[in-house]
């Protein structure tokens, strides 16, 4: 099976048989995994995991920055989050453009009030207000589950057997709390999903190349995961052990006016979430990571770490078609 987005990629004429404007495939960002594609429709670019496009009942995609009406650092960008620097009118217009590019113009967009937690919600109808939490699951057709990111990991889960989907937001706090593993567990309880049947798409997120964290993060991961060292680059063992409670003064004294640089390590959030998925029973060959670092891909992606507080938001979305 192919999704509507997948099938239009191969259309030979300007319009496919359904009369829809097909997506054109532009040059992809450097580093994009071969199992992924970058599609364009109406000036908006959408990232998709190829294996998920074979299901004609599924809509999914991850946004990028081109093709919007918001103005940021002299560029017109597709900001999909309600931020202080942008107007709600422009964000709403950007969201309409993004949904149109997905072929989901009239779908309700179900977002969350993300709080870096492990709270998972089951969605059966469009809520009046966004729920507090960082993951949502559904088997209800016609709803587009969404998570917003600007460095954290957006994860979409698909169960082809039960026709169930999930959208997960995993920053370092959510990863530490095992939010994606708990989402898989919730799908098992609510829908009877078997982890071995699940497909997981991990969208663009800050990579280990750019994501420096301090000793408190290293220590927290070391306390929770015996294999945490594999997800860090730098003096992990030293930081994970914490500060020496009785340091020798003559070894730690600094000259007047000198402050030593803080000890840092780099965290691989993608690897940590991949490990959690595999631990729940998701097959490694069914886990697809985009390979894109938000901090590196400045022309395609927003990054809070790169742009500080004045940045936009990307969306990762997934939904089940009605009928």
MARLUM-477334 format. One record per residue (C-alpha): x, y, z. Coordinates in nm, 4 decimals. Example, Ala and Ser with C-alpha at 12.3 -4.5 7.8 and 13.67 -1.06 7.14 Angstrom:
BEGIN
<site X="1.2300" Y="-0.4500" Z="0.7800"/>
<site X="1.3670" Y="-0.1060" Z="0.7140"/>
END
This chain:
BEGIN
<site X="0.0000" Y="0.0000" Z="0.0000"/>
<site X="0.1040" Y="0.3575" Z="-0.0570"/>
<site X="-0.0176" Y="0.6681" Z="0.1160"/>
<site X="-0.1577" Y="0.9610" Z="-0.0759"/>
<site X="0.1671" Y="1.1442" Z="-0.0239"/>
<site X="0.3669" Y="0.8432" Z="-0.1411"/>
<site X="0.1585" Y="0.7846" Z="-0.4516"/>
<site X="0.1630" Y="1.1438" Z="-0.5731"/>
<site X="0.5416" Y="1.1384" Z="-0.5754"/>
<site X="0.5244" Y="0.9084" Z="-0.8775"/>
<site X="0.2547" Y="1.0981" Z="-1.0671"/>
<site X="0.3571" Y="1.1708" Z="-1.4252"/>
<site X="0.1166" Y="1.4602" Z="-1.4801"/>
<site X="0.0759" Y="1.7908" Z="-1.2931"/>
<site X="-0.2288" Y="1.6463" Z="-1.1145"/>
<site X="-0.2981" Y="1.2911" Z="-1.0071"/>
<site X="-0.6209" Y="1.1030" Z="-1.0689"/>
<site X="-0.7796" Y="1.2474" Z="-0.7560"/>
<site X="-0.7088" Y="1.5976" Z="-0.8852"/>
<site X="-0.4645" Y="1.6761" Z="-0.6056"/>
<site X="-0.1510" Y="1.8801" Z="-0.6645"/>
<site X="0.1363" Y="1.6314" Z="-0.6296"/>
<site X="0.4388" Y="1.6901" Z="-0.4139"/>
<site X="0.7639" Y="1.7623" Z="-0.5938"/>
<site X="1.0798" Y="1.6136" Z="-0.4529"/>
<site X="1.3577" Y="1.8761" Z="-0.4094"/>
<site X="1.7166" Y="1.8307" Z="-0.3082"/>
<site X="1.7211" Y="1.6947" Z="0.0454"/>
<site X="1.9163" Y="1.8448" Z="0.3364"/>
<site X="2.2648" Y="1.7056" Z="0.3812"/>
<site X="2.2632" Y="1.4079" Z="0.6159"/>
<site X="1.9054" Y="1.2951" Z="0.5507"/>
<site X="1.8813" Y="0.9194" Z="0.5975"/>
<site X="1.8157" Y="0.7222" Z="0.2737"/>
<site X="1.4984" Y="0.5788" Z="0.4283"/>
<site X="1.3531" Y="0.9288" Z="0.4388"/>
<site X="1.2222" Y="1.1696" Z="0.1756"/>
<site X="1.1754" Y="1.5455" Z="0.1546"/>
<site X="0.8579" Y="1.6396" Z="-0.0306"/>
<site X="0.7274" Y="1.9741" Z="-0.1466"/>
<site X="0.3782" Y="2.0941" Z="-0.2176"/>
<site X="0.2649" Y="2.4554" Z="-0.2519"/>
<site X="0.6035" Y="2.5820" Z="-0.1378"/>
<site X="0.5992" Y="2.3837" Z="0.1889"/>
<site X="0.8551" Y="2.1084" Z="0.2518"/>
<site X="0.7646" Y="1.7989" Z="0.4518"/>
<site X="0.9938" Y="1.5225" Z="0.5792"/>
<site X="0.8589" Y="1.1680" Z="0.5769"/>
<site X="0.9880" Y="0.8244" Z="0.6697"/>
<site X="0.9542" Y="0.6201" Z="0.3509"/>
<site X="0.8370" Y="0.2959" Z="0.5177"/>
<site X="0.5395" Y="0.4793" Z="0.6679"/>
<site X="0.4206" Y="0.6102" Z="0.3303"/>
<site X="0.3141" Y="0.2643" Z="0.2140"/>
<site X="0.0019" Y="0.2714" Z="0.4306"/>
<site X="-0.2791" Y="0.4443" Z="0.2429"/>
<site X="-0.4744" Y="0.4978" Z="0.5666"/>
<site X="-0.1923" Y="0.6927" Z="0.7319"/>
<site X="-0.0978" Y="1.0612" Z="0.7203"/>
<site X="0.2332" Y="1.1639" Z="0.8720"/>
<site X="0.5079" Y="1.4219" Z="0.8347"/>
<site X="0.7611" Y="1.6497" Z="0.9998"/>
<site X="0.7680" Y="2.0188" Z="0.9131"/>
<site X="1.0673" Y="2.2254" Z="0.8023"/>
<site X="1.1237" Y="2.6024" Z="0.8010"/>
<site X="1.0733" Y="2.7152" Z="0.4359"/>
<site X="0.7378" Y="2.8175" Z="0.2971"/>
<site X="0.5857" Y="3.0177" Z="0.5818"/>
<site X="0.4660" Y="3.3722" Z="0.6408"/>
<site X="0.6408" Y="3.4412" Z="0.9732"/>
<site X="0.9467" Y="3.6665" Z="0.9722"/>
<site X="1.2494" Y="3.5537" Z="1.1745"/>
<site X="1.6031" Y="3.6904" Z="1.1359"/>
<site X="1.5174" Y="3.8372" Z="0.7969"/>
<site X="1.3687" Y="3.5122" Z="0.6619"/>
<site X="1.0143" Y="3.4040" Z="0.5952"/>
<site X="0.9681" Y="3.0829" Z="0.7918"/>
<site X="0.7017" Y="2.8240" Z="0.8681"/>
<site X="0.6724" Y="2.8710" Z="1.2429"/>
<site X="0.4046" Y="2.6326" Z="1.3727"/>
<site X="0.4235" Y="2.7229" Z="1.7417"/>
<site X="0.2571" Y="3.0094" Z="1.9280"/>
<site X="0.5682" Y="3.1960" Z="2.0403"/>
<site X="0.6026" Y="3.5434" Z="2.1913"/>
<site X="0.7748" Y="3.6921" Z="1.8878"/>
<site X="0.5176" Y="3.5741" Z="1.6318"/>
<site X="0.1546" Y="3.6700" Z="1.5803"/>
<site X="-0.1191" Y="3.4081" Z="1.6313"/>
<site X="-0.2610" Y="3.5006" Z="1.2902"/>
<site X="0.0642" Y="3.4115" Z="1.1129"/>
<site X="0.1038" Y="3.0873" Z="1.3083"/>
<site X="-0.2514" Y="2.9860" Z="1.2167"/>
<site X="-0.1791" Y="3.0629" Z="0.8515"/>
<site X="0.1416" Y="2.8589" Z="0.8672"/>
<site X="-0.0482" Y="2.5658" Z="1.0172"/>
<site X="-0.3036" Y="2.5800" Z="0.7369"/>
<site X="-0.0213" Y="2.5715" Z="0.4831"/>
<site X="0.1400" Y="2.2728" Z="0.6534"/>
<site X="-0.1855" Y="2.0772" Z="0.6712"/>
<site X="-0.2568" Y="2.1561" Z="0.3067"/>
<site X="0.0860" Y="2.0199" Z="0.2109"/>
<site X="-0.0047" Y="1.6967" Z="0.3906"/>
<site X="-0.3410" Y="1.6759" Z="0.2166"/>
<site X="-0.5108" Y="1.7153" Z="0.5553"/>
<site X="-0.6610" Y="2.0610" Z="0.5099"/>
<site X="-0.9725" Y="2.0038" Z="0.7199"/>
<site X="-0.8247" Y="1.7812" Z="0.9891"/>
<site X="-0.8283" Y="1.9027" Z="1.3504"/>
<site X="-0.4751" Y="1.9407" Z="1.4834"/>
<site X="-0.4469" Y="1.7896" Z="1.8324"/>
<site X="-0.1569" Y="1.9513" Z="2.0165"/>
<site X="-0.0322" Y="1.9235" Z="2.3743"/>
<site X="0.0744" Y="2.1649" Z="2.6429"/>
<site X="0.4178" Y="2.0070" Z="2.6596"/>
<site X="0.5805" Y="1.9996" Z="3.0027"/>
<site X="0.8790" Y="1.7619" Z="2.9593"/>
<site X="0.6943" Y="1.4837" Z="3.1381"/>
<site X="0.6036" Y="1.1177" Z="3.0943"/>
<site X="0.2282" Y="1.1855" Z="3.0723"/>
<site X="0.0540" Y="0.9966" Z="2.7903"/>
<site X="-0.3004" Y="1.0808" Z="2.6757"/>
<site X="-0.5484" Y="0.8692" Z="2.4808"/>
<site X="-0.7284" Y="1.0854" Z="2.2240"/>
<site X="-1.0769" Y="0.9922" Z="2.1008"/>
<site X="-1.2036" Y="1.3386" Z="2.0028"/>
<site X="-1.0743" Y="1.6904" Z="1.9546"/>
<site X="-1.0150" Y="1.8384" Z="2.3016"/>
<site X="-1.1349" Y="2.1888" Z="2.3834"/>
<site X="-0.7924" Y="2.2836" Z="2.5156"/>
<site X="-0.4538" Y="2.1112" Z="2.4820"/>
<site X="-0.3883" Y="1.8538" Z="2.7535"/>
<site X="-0.0780" Y="1.8799" Z="2.9710"/>
<site X="0.1655" Y="1.6083" Z="2.8727"/>
<site X="0.4168" Y="1.4930" Z="2.6159"/>
<site X="0.2656" Y="1.1969" Z="2.4334"/>
<site X="-0.0698" Y="1.1040" Z="2.2852"/>
<site X="-0.2113" Y="0.7891" Z="2.1282"/>
<site X="-0.5213" Y="0.7255" Z="1.9189"/>
<site X="-0.7166" Y="0.4850" Z="1.6992"/>
<site X="-0.9737" Y="0.7498" Z="1.6054"/>
<site X="-0.9735" Y="0.8420" Z="1.2343"/>
<site X="-0.9681" Y="1.2046" Z="1.1268"/>
<site X="-0.7497" Y="1.3404" Z="1.4081"/>
<site X="-0.3967" Y="1.4655" Z="1.3510"/>
<site X="-0.1825" Y="1.4116" Z="1.6608"/>
<site X="0.1005" Y="1.6648" Z="1.6868"/>
<site X="0.4089" Y="1.7384" Z="1.8947"/>
<site X="0.6126" Y="2.0581" Z="1.8712"/>
<site X="0.9912" Y="2.0664" Z="1.8845"/>
<site X="1.2920" Y="2.2903" Z="1.8328"/>
<site X="1.5667" Y="2.0430" Z="1.9413"/>
<site X="1.3834" Y="1.7697" Z="2.1352"/>
<site X="1.3055" Y="1.4396" Z="1.9638"/>
<site X="0.9671" Y="1.4088" Z="1.7896"/>
<site X="0.8689" Y="1.0419" Z="1.7682"/>
<site X="0.5785" Y="0.8998" Z="1.5683"/>
<site X="0.4634" Y="0.5433" Z="1.6358"/>
<site X="0.2453" Y="0.3427" Z="1.3974"/>
<site X="0.0790" Y="0.0055" Z="1.4551"/>
<site X="-0.0292" Y="-0.1268" Z="1.1130"/>
<site X="-0.2069" Y="-0.4270" Z="1.2663"/>
<site X="-0.4317" Y="-0.2339" Z="1.5048"/>
<site X="-0.4340" Y="0.0887" Z="1.3016"/>
<site X="-0.3158" Y="0.2879" Z="1.5989"/>
<site X="-0.0781" Y="0.5843" Z="1.6133"/>
<site X="0.1127" Y="0.7925" Z="1.8667"/>
<site X="0.3054" Y="1.1190" Z="1.8784"/>
<site X="0.5761" Y="1.1667" Z="2.1423"/>
<site X="0.7855" Y="1.4662" Z="2.2532"/>
<site X="1.1125" Y="1.3540" Z="2.4147"/>
<site X="1.3579" Y="1.6078" Z="2.5524"/>
<site X="1.6253" Y="1.5000" Z="2.7968"/>
<site X="1.3791" Y="1.5093" Z="3.0870"/>
<site X="1.1190" Y="1.3066" Z="2.8996"/>
<site X="1.3863" Y="1.0642" Z="2.7843"/>
<site X="1.5056" Y="1.0270" Z="3.1426"/>
<site X="1.1455" Y="0.9506" Z="3.2437"/>
<site X="1.1135" Y="0.6940" Z="2.9606"/>
<site X="0.8256" Y="0.8733" Z="2.7913"/>
<site X="0.8530" Y="0.6783" Z="2.4649"/>
<site X="0.8694" Y="0.3420" Z="2.6446"/>
<site X="0.5628" Y="0.4376" Z="2.8482"/>
<site X="0.3831" Y="0.5356" Z="2.5282"/>
<site X="0.4489" Y="0.1914" Z="2.3808"/>
<site X="0.3197" Y="0.0379" Z="2.7036"/>
<site X="0.0063" Y="0.2513" Z="2.6878"/>
<site X="-0.0581" Y="0.1367" Z="2.3292"/>
<site X="-0.0278" Y="-0.2226" Z="2.4482"/>
<site X="-0.2805" Y="-0.1684" Z="2.7275"/>
<site X="-0.5288" Y="0.0465" Z="2.5353"/>
<site X="-0.5160" Y="-0.1041" Z="2.1875"/>
<site X="-0.3535" Y="-0.4455" Z="2.2224"/>
<site X="-0.0545" Y="-0.3292" Z="2.0172"/>
<site X="0.2412" Y="-0.5648" Z="1.9980"/>
<site X="0.5761" Y="-0.3790" Z="2.0103"/>
<site X="0.7201" Y="-0.6081" Z="1.7422"/>
<site X="0.4573" Y="-0.4739" Z="1.5003"/>
<site X="0.5270" Y="-0.1065" Z="1.5662"/>
<site X="0.7088" Y="0.1279" Z="1.3304"/>
<site X="0.8838" Y="0.4303" Z="1.4801"/>
<site X="0.9905" Y="0.7490" Z="1.3008"/>
<site X="1.2321" Y="0.9715" Z="1.4936"/>
<site X="1.2261" Y="1.3145" Z="1.3342"/>
<site X="1.4917" Y="1.5872" Z="1.3320"/>
<site X="1.6412" Y="1.6632" Z="1.6733"/>
<site X="1.9601" Y="1.8086" Z="1.8119"/>
<site X="2.2430" Y="1.5616" Z="1.7585"/>
<site X="2.5234" Y="1.4455" Z="1.9822"/>
<site X="2.7465" Y="1.6714" Z="1.7720"/>
<site X="2.5832" Y="1.9799" Z="1.9250"/>
<site X="2.3947" Y="1.8878" Z="2.2419"/>
<site X="2.6147" Y="1.9739" Z="2.5382"/>
<site X="2.4758" Y="1.9072" Z="2.8849"/>
<site X="2.6110" Y="1.9497" Z="3.2347"/>
<site X="2.7092" Y="1.7098" Z="3.5128"/>
<site X="2.3609" Y="1.7045" Z="3.6640"/>
<site X="2.2199" Y="1.5533" Z="3.3433"/>
<site X="2.4989" Y="1.2961" Z="3.3165"/>
<site X="2.4506" Y="1.1959" Z="3.6799"/>
<site X="2.0739" Y="1.1633" Z="3.6371"/>
<site X="2.1108" Y="0.9344" Z="3.3355"/>
<site X="2.3781" Y="0.7263" Z="3.5085"/>
<site X="2.1400" Y="0.6708" Z="3.7995"/>
<site X="1.8586" Y="0.5543" Z="3.5701"/>
<site X="2.0318" Y="0.3576" Z="3.2941"/>
<site X="2.3198" Y="0.1129" Z="3.3305"/>
<site X="2.4093" Y="0.1659" Z="2.9629"/>
<site X="2.3919" Y="0.5469" Z="2.9728"/>
<site X="2.7634" Y="0.5937" Z="2.9067"/>
<site X="2.7089" Y="0.4829" Z="2.5458"/>
<site X="2.4892" Y="0.7884" Z="2.4864"/>
<site X="2.7454" Y="1.0448" Z="2.5995"/>
<site X="3.0647" Y="1.1849" Z="2.4491"/>
<site X="3.3134" Y="1.3423" Z="2.6898"/>
<site X="3.4184" Y="1.2752" Z="3.0503"/>
<site X="3.0971" Y="1.0901" Z="3.1361"/>
<site X="3.2385" Y="0.8736" Z="3.4134"/>
<site X="3.3824" Y="1.1723" Z="3.5964"/>
<site X="3.0615" Y="1.3742" Z="3.5690"/>
<site X="2.8250" Y="1.0858" Z="3.6387"/>
<site X="3.0025" Y="1.0216" Z="3.9683"/>
<site X="2.9200" Y="1.3759" Z="4.0806"/>
<site X="3.1421" Y="1.6256" Z="4.2577"/>
<site X="3.4030" Y="1.5020" Z="4.5048"/>
<site X="3.2561" Y="1.5910" Z="4.8470"/>
<site X="3.6042" Y="1.6367" Z="5.0002"/>
<site X="3.8312" Y="1.7790" Z="4.7288"/>
<site X="4.1936" Y="1.8508" Z="4.8103"/>
<site X="4.2186" Y="2.2321" Z="4.8249"/>
<site X="4.5620" Y="2.2547" Z="4.6630"/>
<site X="4.4342" Y="2.0530" Z="4.3650"/>
<site X="4.1205" Y="2.2574" Z="4.3082"/>
<site X="4.2361" Y="2.6115" Z="4.3819"/>
<site X="4.2229" Y="2.8547" Z="4.0912"/>
<site X="4.4223" Y="3.1769" Z="4.0555"/>
<site X="4.2397" Y="3.4984" Z="4.1519"/>
<site X="3.9891" Y="3.6078" Z="3.8898"/>
<site X="4.0009" Y="3.2738" Z="3.7098"/>
<site X="3.6889" Y="3.0609" Z="3.6690"/>
<site X="3.7511" Y="2.7203" Z="3.5137"/>
<site X="3.5160" Y="2.6272" Z="3.2313"/>
<site X="3.2267" Y="2.4040" Z="3.3362"/>
<site X="3.2681" Y="2.0360" Z="3.2631"/>
<site X="3.0347" Y="1.9299" Z="2.9853"/>
<site X="2.9434" Y="1.6190" Z="2.7896"/>
<site X="2.7400" Y="1.5713" Z="2.4737"/>
<site X="2.4209" Y="1.3667" Z="2.4888"/>
<site X="2.2795" Y="1.1569" Z="2.2032"/>
<site X="1.9037" Y="1.1793" Z="2.2564"/>
<site X="1.8283" Y="0.9785" Z="1.9428"/>
<site X="2.0400" Y="0.6852" Z="2.0633"/>
<site X="1.8787" Y="0.6954" Z="2.4075"/>
<site X="1.5267" Y="0.6847" Z="2.2648"/>
<site X="1.6174" Y="0.4188" Z="2.0111"/>
<site X="1.7464" Y="0.2032" Z="2.2977"/>
<site X="1.4225" Y="0.2518" Z="2.4903"/>
<site X="1.2172" Y="0.1491" Z="2.1881"/>
<site X="1.4251" Y="-0.1636" Z="2.1384"/>
<site X="1.3971" Y="-0.2476" Z="2.5094"/>
<site X="1.0172" Y="-0.2413" Z="2.4820"/>
<site X="1.0309" Y="-0.4897" Z="2.1939"/>
<site X="1.0249" Y="-0.2659" Z="1.8863"/>
<site X="1.2399" Y="-0.4272" Z="1.6188"/>
<site X="1.5589" Y="-0.2337" Z="1.5347"/>
<site X="1.4817" Y="-0.2570" Z="1.1633"/>
<site X="1.1479" Y="-0.0830" Z="1.2272"/>
<site X="1.3049" Y="0.2266" Z="1.3833"/>
<site X="1.3780" Y="0.5061" Z="1.1360"/>
<site X="1.5761" Y="0.8154" Z="1.2333"/>
<site X="1.5948" Y="1.1129" Z="0.9973"/>
<site X="1.9668" Y="1.1661" Z="1.0574"/>
<site X="1.9186" Y="1.5442" Z="1.0723"/>
<site X="2.0502" Y="1.7626" Z="1.3544"/>
<site X="1.8346" Y="2.0674" Z="1.4201"/>
<site X="2.1336" Y="2.2731" Z="1.5356"/>
<site X="2.3314" Y="2.1946" Z="1.2188"/>
<site X="2.0561" Y="2.2360" Z="0.9557"/>
<site X="2.0019" Y="2.6099" Z="0.9902"/>
<site X="1.8346" Y="2.6501" Z="0.6488"/>
<site X="1.5801" Y="2.3758" Z="0.7100"/>
<site X="1.5116" Y="2.3466" Z="1.0827"/>
<site X="1.4562" Y="2.5528" Z="1.3964"/>
<site X="1.6896" Y="2.5048" Z="1.6928"/>
<site X="1.6445" Y="2.6540" Z="2.0383"/>
<site X="2.0072" Y="2.5763" Z="2.1219"/>
<site X="2.1357" Y="2.7502" Z="1.8062"/>
<site X="1.9016" Y="3.0484" Z="1.8012"/>
<site X="1.8508" Y="3.0830" Z="2.1776"/>
<site X="1.5029" Y="3.1809" Z="2.2894"/>
<site X="1.3970" Y="3.3545" Z="1.9672"/>
<site X="1.3192" Y="3.0586" Z="1.7470"/>
<site X="1.0208" Y="2.8865" Z="1.5895"/>
<site X="0.8628" Y="2.5470" Z="1.6388"/>
<site X="0.8493" Y="2.2437" Z="1.4143"/>
<site X="0.5631" Y="1.9941" Z="1.4208"/>
<site X="0.5648" Y="1.6179" Z="1.3844"/>
<site X="0.2174" Y="1.4856" Z="1.3046"/>
<site X="0.0452" Y="1.1526" Z="1.2490"/>
<site X="-0.3162" Y="1.0545" Z="1.1874"/>
<site X="-0.5526" Y="0.7897" Z="1.0551"/>
<site X="-0.7645" Y="0.8586" Z="0.7496"/>
<site X="-1.1378" Y="0.8090" Z="0.7805"/>
<site X="-1.3167" Y="0.5548" Z="0.5636"/>
END
